Amino acid sequence: MAGAAVALQQHLLCFQKQRRWLPNTTHFTKSLKTRRIRLTSASSSSSQSSETDTQTPESCVNLGLSLFSKGRVKDALSQFETALSLDPNPIEAQAALYNKACCHAYRGEGKRAADALRTALQEYNLKFSTILNDPDLASFRATPEFKELQEEARLGGEDIGYSFRRDLKLISEVQAPFRGVRRFFYVAFSAAAGISTFFTIPRLIGAVKGGDDAPDIWETSGNAAINIGGIIVLVALFFWDNKKEEEQLAQISRDETLSRLPLRLSTNRIVELVQLRDTSRPVILAGRKESVSAAIQKAERFRTELINRGVLLIPVIWGEDRRPPMERKGFGLTPKAATTLPSIGDDFEKRTQSITAKSRLKSEVRFKAEIVSPDEWERWIRDQQKSEGVNTEEDVYIILRLDGRVRRSGKGMPDWQQIAKELPPLEALLSKLER
């Protein structure tokens, strides 16, 4: 449930960490055993504290996690609020606030969830990537409150912290490694032009006044004009570069959100787009039902060529009723039931590092997948349309690279014959360079 809180203090959040499905039965049994011991310890602490009429932030968080796992969200929320009222240390406060936000998100209270997360980000160094990665917050990520919170985190500031913006800037520097060098020269040349202008202006004034020792007015005015023009151009380039960086940061933020969107494969496994990196090139078809259906039918004519190129069709039909959103893991489920849930999240990312696991996933990826959490998908697509100046009601397609970034997009539906010619086969050298 709360990945970052787990990393900060495992004994506080041990239950929620072990809620995730793991593929290795032996590992899961061991984890389950550890979880039971830890929960027993927490229950014992709760019993002892009830006997002595004492409560601690840690015991309240542990009890809240236990109640939350049983589906008693209201009672769990009460425990997390109690923990916050007992003068918790920073780690306990972060855990309580984050899990409190998860409770609010589960109850559909987006504003309260955003307020709790904002406080955790601002005062207790919560990593924004945790909010992006946690499947229990999938419903919250489809709300306007999340979009507002994400925009605040992208811009950074005292009210929200700088950790997310710092992470985005690191990625930006990798994608545009010479931006810092350019800015250095902008500032250096602007300073040089400014110093030159500082000495040229008095000479220009003297040239205007005239006299025996007065410099040539045309030469002096020309030098002043060059210096001032240089300053204007360099400052404009500096601000233009800043604007491009902000646009790039916004795109990186959208790419990160895109990578966490869930979908259902033909084998009924639920995965996130990030888990399909290196194995497929998702093609998102968004629009009216008639347009999307027609595009899928046309794609069938080139099925073999497109499959060889790793194309995975992801239809998104505006406003169509679909099956319920992705199952919430651990909410009132027995440990046995939790083990049978589809894999999703950080644990699966670790497993896909092995060649065997990647091959197994590749064999499950077919020609078409079904989206999960359609509100999240539609919100991301409409944000992407706005960023490119496209009417949000138009049909669009978006082709992703093997590394998960947007390759290209366009209005209407794609020309499959052209795409089959444009994309190299998965085993080709160009595809390997794209990974």
C-alpha positions in Angstrom: 0.0 0.0 0.0 2.7 2.5 0.9 5.9 1.7 -0.8 7.9 4.7 0.4 6.8 4.3 4.0 7.9 0.7 3.8 11.4 1.7 2.9 11.6 4.2 5.8 10.4 1.9 8.5 9.6 -1.7 7.8 8.2 -2.6 11.2 5.6 0.1 10.8 4.4 -0.9 7.3 5.4 -4.5 7.2 1.9 -5.6 6.6 1.2 -3.5 3.6 4.5 -4.4 2.0 3.7 -8.1 2.2 0.3 -7.5 0.7 1.8 -7.5 -2.8 1.5 -10.7 -4.8 4.8 -12.6 -5.4 5.2 -15.3 -7.9 7.7 -17.4 -5.9 5.6 -19.7 -3.7 8.5 -20.3 -1.3 9.3 -16.6 -1.0 5.6 -15.8 -0.5 5.2 -18.4 2.3 8.3 -17.0 4.0 7.0 -13.5 3.6 3.5 -14.5 4.9 5.1 -16.1 7.9 7.1 -13.0 8.7 4.0 -10.9 8.2 2.0 -13.1 10.6 4.7 -12.8 13.3 4.9 -9.1 12.9 1.1 -8.7 13.0 0.9 -10.9 16.0 3.5 -8.7 17.7 1.5 -5.7 16.7 -1.7 -7.3 18.0 0.1 -8.2 21.2 1.2 -4.6 21.6 -2.3 -3.4 21.0 -3.7 -5.8 23.7 -1.1 -4.7 26.2 -1.7 -1.1 25.4 -5.4 -1.5 25.8 -4.8 -3.1 29.2 -2.7 -0.2 30.3 -4.8 2.4 28.6 -1.7 3.7 26.6 -1.4 4.2 22.9 1.6 5.0 20.7 1.7 6.3 17.2 3.4 3.0 16.1 0.7 0.8 17.7 -2.0 2.9 16.1 -0.4 2.7 12.6 0.0 -1.1 13.0 -3.6 -1.5 14.2 -4.8 0.8 11.3 -3.0 -1.4 8.8 -4.6 -4.5 10.2 -8.1 -3.0 10.1 -7.4 -1.7 6.6 -6.5 -5.1 5.3 -9.8 -6.4 6.6 -11.8 -3.8 4.7 -12.6 -1.8 7.9 -11.5 1.4 6.2 -13.4 3.8 8.5 -11.9 2.3 11.6 -8.4 2.2 10.0 -8.8 5.9 9.2 -9.6 6.6 12.8 -6.4 4.9 13.9 -4.2 6.8 11.5 -5.8 10.1 12.7 -5.2 9.0 16.3 -1.5 8.3 15.5 -1.1 11.8 14.1 -2.6 13.3 17.3 0.0 11.4 19.6 3.0 13.5 18.7 4.6 11.0 16.2 8.2 11.1 15.0 8.7 12.1 11.4 8.7 8.4 10.2 5.5 7.6 12.1 3.9 10.8 10.8 4.8 10.0 7.2 3.4 6.5 7.5 0.2 7.7 9.2 -0.4 10.5 6.6 0.3 8.3 3.6 -2.0 5.5 4.8 -4.6 8.0 5.8 -4.5 9.3 2.2 -5.0 5.7 0.9 -8.1 5.4 3.1 -9.5 8.7 1.7 -8.7 7.5 -1.8 -10.5 4.3 -1.2 -13.6 6.2 0.1 -13.5 8.5 -3.0 -12.5 11.5 -1.0 -10.0 13.0 -3.4 -9.5 16.4 -1.7 -8.8 14.9 1.7 -6.4 12.4 0.1 -4.6 15.2 -1.7 -4.3 17.3 1.6 -2.8 14.3 3.5 -0.3 13.6 0.7 0.6 17.3 0.3 1.4 17.4 4.0 3.5 14.2 3.8 5.4 15.6 0.8 6.0 19.0 2.4 6.8 18.1 5.9 8.0 14.5 5.9 9.9 14.0 2.7 7.5 11.6 1.0 8.7 10.7 -2.5 6.2 11.6 -5.2 7.2 8.5 -7.1 5.5 6.4 -4.4 2.2 8.1 -5.2 2.7 7.4 -8.9 3.6 3.7 -8.3 1.1 2.6 -5.7 -1.8 0.7 -7.3 -4.0 1.4 -4.3 -4.0 5.1 -5.4 -5.1 4.3 -9.0 -8.5 5.8 -8.4 -7.0 8.9 -6.9 -4.7 9.4 -9.8 -7.8 9.7 -12.0 -9.1 12.8 -10.1 -8.5 16.5 -10.7 -7.0 16.7 -7.2 -4.1 14.4 -8.3 -3.5 16.4 -11.4 -3.2 19.6 -9.3 -0.9 17.9 -6.9 1.3 16.5 -9.7 1.6 20.0 -11.3 2.6 21.4 -7.9 5.2 18.7 -7.4 6.5 19.3 -11.0 7.0 23.0 -10.3 8.4 22.4 -6.9 8.4 24.9 -4.0 8.3 25.1 -0.2 4.6 24.0 -0.1 5.2 20.7 -1.9 9.0 20.0 -1.7 11.5 19.7 -4.5 12.2 15.9 -4.6 9.9 15.2 -7.6 11.2 18.2 -9.5 14.7 17.2 -8.8 14.1 13.6 -10.1 12.5 15.1 -13.2 15.4 17.4 -13.8 17.9 14.5 -13.6 16.0 12.7 -16.3 15.8 16.0 -18.3 19.6 16.4 -18.1 20.1 12.9 -19.5 17.8 13.7 -22.4 19.3 17.2 -23.0 22.9 16.9 -21.6 24.1 20.2 -23.2 21.5 22.5 -21.7 23.7 23.4 -18.7 26.6 24.3 -21.1 24.4 26.5 -23.2 23.1 28.3 -20.2 26.6 28.9 -19.0 27.6 30.6 -22.3 24.3 32.6 -22.3 25.2 34.0 -18.9 28.9 34.5 -19.6 28.4 36.2 -22.9 25.6 38.4 -21.5 27.8 39.4 -18.6 30.6 40.3 -21.1 28.2 42.3 -23.3 26.9 44.0 -20.2 30.4 45.0 -19.0 31.2 46.3 -22.5 28.0 48.3 -22.6 28.9 49.8 -19.2 32.0 51.3 -20.7 30.5 52.1 -24.1 27.6 54.2 -22.8 29.9 57.0 -21.3 31.8 57.1 -24.6 28.6 57.4 -26.5 27.5 60.3 -24.4 30.8 61.9 -25.0 30.5 61.4 -28.7 27.1 63.0 -28.7 28.4 66.0 -26.8 31.2 66.4 -29.3 34.7 67.9 -28.7 38.2 67.5 -29.8 38.8 64.3 -27.9 35.3 62.9 -28.6 35.2 59.4 -30.1 33.5 58.7 -33.5 29.8 58.7 -32.9 28.9 56.2 -35.5 31.5 53.7 -34.4 30.6 54.1 -30.7 26.9 53.9 -31.4 27.5 50.8 -33.5 29.4 49.1 -30.6 26.7 50.0 -28.1 24.0 48.6 -30.5 25.9 45.4 -30.9 26.3 45.0 -27.1 22.7 45.8 -26.3 21.4 43.6 -29.1 23.6 40.7 -27.9 22.3 41.1 -24.4 18.7 41.0 -25.7 19.3 37.9 -27.8 21.2 36.0 -25.1 18.6 36.8 -22.5 15.8 35.7 -24.9 17.6 32.5 -25.6 18.1 31.8 -21.9 14.3 32.2 -21.2 13.5 30.2 -24.3 15.7 27.4 -23.0 14.0 27.6 -19.6 10.6 27.4 -21.3 11.7 24.3 -23.3 12.9 22.7 -20.1 9.6 23.2 -18.4 7.8 21.7 -21.4 10.2 18.8 -21.2 9.7 18.3 -17.5 5.9 18.3 -18.1 6.3 15.7 -20.9 8.5 13.5 -18.6 5.9 13.8 -15.9 3.2 12.7 -18.4 5.5 9.8 -19.5 5.9 8.7 -15.9 2.1 8.8 -15.4 1.7 6.9 -18.7 4.1 4.2 -17.6 1.9 3.4 -14.6 -1.4 3.0 -16.5 -2.8 -0.5 -16.1 -4.1 -2.8 -18.8 -5.3 -6.4 -19.1 -3.5 -8.8 -21.4 -5.2 -11.6 -23.3 -4.3 -14.0 -20.5 -6.3 -11.8 -18.1 -3.1 -10.7 -16.3 -3.2 -7.1 -15.3 0.1 -5.2 -15.8 1.3 -1.7 -16.1 2.8 -0.2 -19.3 6.2 0.0 -17.6 6.3 -3.8 -17.4 6.0 -4.1 -21.2 9.1 -2.1 -21.9 11.6 -3.9 -24.2 8.9 -6.4 -25.2 6.3 -4.4 -27.2 5.4 -1.1 -28.9 1.9 -0.1 -27.6 -0.3 1.8 -30.0 -3.1 3.7 -28.2 -6.2 4.2 -30.3 -8.5 6.8 -28.7 -11.8 8.1 -30.0 -15.3 7.1 -30.9 -16.3 3.5 -30.9 -16.9 3.4 -34.7 -13.5 4.9 -35.5 -11.5 2.6 -33.1 -13.4 -0.5 -34.2 -12.7 0.3 -37.9 -9.0 0.9 -37.1 -8.7 -2.5 -35.4 -10.3 -4.2 -38.3 -7.9 -2.6 -40.7 -5.0 -3.6 -38.5 -6.0 -7.3 -38.8 -4.9 -7.2 -42.4 -1.3 -6.5 -41.3 -1.5 -8.6 -38.1 1.6 -10.7 -38.8 3.8 -7.8 -39.8 2.7 -5.7 -36.8 3.2 -8.6 -34.3 6.7 -9.1 -35.6 7.3 -5.5 -34.8 5.9 -5.8 -31.3 2.8 -3.7 -31.9 0.2 -4.0 -29.1 -3.2 -2.4 -29.8 -4.8 -0.5 -26.9 -8.2 0.8 -27.7 -9.6 3.6 -25.6 -13.2 4.5 -26.4 -14.5 7.9 -25.1 -17.0 7.5 -22.3 -17.8 3.8 -22.9 -18.9 1.8 -19.9 -16.4 -0.9 -19.1 -15.8 -3.6 -16.5 -15.1 -2.4 -12.9 -11.7 -0.9 -12.2 -8.7 -2.9 -11.2 -9.1 -5.0 -8.0 -7.8 -3.5 -4.8 -5.3 -5.9 -3.3 -5.4 -6.6 0.4 -8.7 -4.8 1.1 -10.5 -7.5 3.1 -8.9 -10.3 1.2 -7.5 -13.5 2.7 -3.8 -14.2 2.3 -4.8 -17.1 -0.1 -6.9 -14.8 -2.2 -4.2 -12.2 -2.3 -1.7 -14.6 -3.8 -4.0 -15.2 -6.8 -4.4 -11.6 -7.7 -2.8 -10.4 -11.0 0.8 -9.1 -10.6 1.3 -5.3 -10.6 3.8 -2.9 -9.1 7.4 -2.8 -8.1 7.7 -6.5 -7.2 7.0 -7.5 -10.8 9.5 -5.0 -12.1 12.2 -6.8 -10.1 11.1 -10.1 -11.5 11.2 -8.9 -15.1 15.0 -8.4 -14.7 15.4 -12.1 -15.4 15.4 -13.4 -18.9 13.0 -16.1 -18.1 10.4 -13.8 -16.7 10.7 -11.4 -19.6 10.3 -14.3 -22.1 7.2 -15.5 -20.2 5.7 -12.0 -20.3 6.5 -11.6 -24.0 4.6 -14.9 -24.7 1.6 -13.5 -23.0 1.5 -10.2 -24.9 -0.8 -10.7 -27.9 -2.1 -8.3 -30.5 -4.6 -6.5 -28.4 -5.0 -5.5 -24.7 -7.9 -4.0 -22.7 -7.5 -0.9 -20.5 -8.1 -0.9 -16.8 -9.1 2.3 -14.9 -10.4 4.0 -18.0 -10.7 7.4 -16.3 -7.0 7.4 -15.8 -6.4 6.6 -19.4 -8.8 9.2 -20.7 -7.3 11.9 -18.4 -3.8 11.1 -19.6 -4.8 11.2 -23.3 -6.7 14.4 -23.0 -3.7 16.0 -21.2 -1.5 14.8 -24.1 -3.9 16.3 -26.6 -3.9 19.7 -24.8 -0.1 19.7 -24.7 0.0 19.3 -28.5 -2.8 21.7 -29.2 -5.3 19.1 -30.4 -9.0 19.3 -29.8 -9.8 16.9 -26.9 -12.9 15.5 -28.8 -10.9 14.4 -31.8 -9.8 10.8 -32.5 -6.1 10.3 -32.0 -3.5 7.6 -32.0 -0.3 7.4 -30.0 2.6 5.1 -30.8 5.1 4.3 -28.0 8.7 3.2 -28.4 10.1 0.1 -26.9 11.6 2.2 -24.0 8.1 3.4 -23.2 8.4 7.0 -24.5 6.0 8.5 -27.1 7.4 7.8 -30.6 4.8 9.9 -32.4 1.1 10.7 -32.4 -1.5 12.1 -34.8 -5.1 12.9 -35.4 -7.5 10.2 -36.6 -6.4 6.6 -36.9 -3.0 5.3 -38.1 -2.0 4.0 -41.5 -1.1 0.4 -40.7 0.8 -0.2 -43.9 3.0 2.8 -43.3 3.6 1.8 -39.7 4.6 -1.7 -40.7 7.2 -0.2 -43.1 8.3 2.4 -40.5 8.9 0.1 -37.5 11.8 -2.3 -37.6 11.2 -5.9 -36.4 11.9 -6.6 -32.8 15.1 -8.6 -33.6 16.5 -5.8 -35.8 19.5 -3.7 -34.7 17.4 -0.5 -34.7 15.0 -2.1 -32.3 17.9 -3.0 -30.0 19.1 0.6 -30.1 15.6 1.8 -29.2 15.5 -0.2 -25.9 
